């Protein structure tokens, strides 16, 4: 099972940018699909983005398309989430996820990190 540790969260003004990182342990990182979820106060955890292991195909929630970019560096066992044009409604705890297939990641199955807080202010 892969262990995940997120970093890069913080406080940013609306319209600004942040890049989240998720470092994964294990020698088989390149064979895991990876993803990001978020959970705002009082809301359910929701899918944000995912990237496949096979060809790095990417998938996004409609709410972040065109603003967020997921990428991975298999040599560093790390997946990133570049967040641009941040909005107040992007405020949430962001979680990294990993599993054998993109489908399982998007469904919220598999391994989770502990989360990193992103707060967007006006």
N, C-alpha and C positions, 0 to 999 in steps of 0.2 A: 504494500500500500504506500502511496506517495504522501509525503508530508509537505505542507504548503505554508509559506510565511509571506504575508503581504506587507508592503511598506509604501511610503510616498504620499499618504493622505495628509490633509492639513486644511487650513482655512484660506480661502481665496475669494476675491471679489467676483461678482457676476461678470461674465465676459472673459474671465481669465482662463488659465490652463493649469493642469496638473498631469503628472505621469505617475501612475501606480505601477509597482513591480510586484511580482509574485515569484519567489524563489522556491523551487521544488527539490526535494531530496530524492535520491534513488537513481539508479543507473539507466532506467528505461524511460526517462522523461520524454524522449523523442517519439515514443509510441503512445503517449497520452494526448487525448483531446483536452484542451484547456478552455476555461471560460471565466467570466466575471458575472457576479450577481450583486444586487444591492438591496438594502432594506432600510427604508425611512421609518422614523418613529411612528408607531401606530399602524404600520402597513405591512403587508406580506412581502416576503423576499421575492424579488423579481429578476428575471433574466436580463442581462445587459449585452453581453457579447460572447462569442465562442470562436475558437480556431481549431481546425482539424490537425491531426498529426500527420496525415498522409501527404497532403499537398498545401497545407496552411490555408485552406479555404476559410473564409470568415463569414460570420453571421451576426446580425445586430438586431436589437430591439428597435422598433420604429422610433421610439422616443430619443434615441441617441444617434441614429443614422446621419452621417454627414458631419458629426461633431466628435465622435469617439472613434479611435482606431485601436484594434487589438493586434498584437504581433508577438512573435516568440523568437527566442534565441536558444536553440537546442544545445549549443556549445556551452552556454551559461546556465542551462536548466532554469530559464526564466521566461515568464510571459509578462507582457506589458499592456497597460491600457492608457493610451494617450487621450486625455480629455480636454477638448478645446471648446470655446464659447460656452462656458459653464453657466448654468441657470440655477436659480434658487431651488428649483425642484429636483436638482441633481444631488442635493444634500442627503446623505445616507451613509450607512456603513457598507463598505464595498468588500465583497468576499471573492476569493479565488476558488475555482473548482477544477477538478480533474477527474477524468474517467476514460475508459477504453474507447468510447465512441463519442462523436459530437452529439448524437442524438441523446445519449445518456446525460451528457453535460447540460444540454439545453433543458432537459427534464428535471434537472436539479439532483441527479443521482451521483454517487461517487464520493470522493474526498473533498473536504472543505478546509480553508484556512481559518484563522481566528478573526479576520476582518481588519479593516483600516478605515478610520473616520474621514469623510470628506464633507466639509462644511462650506457652503457658498453664501456669501453675504451680499447685501445690496449696496 
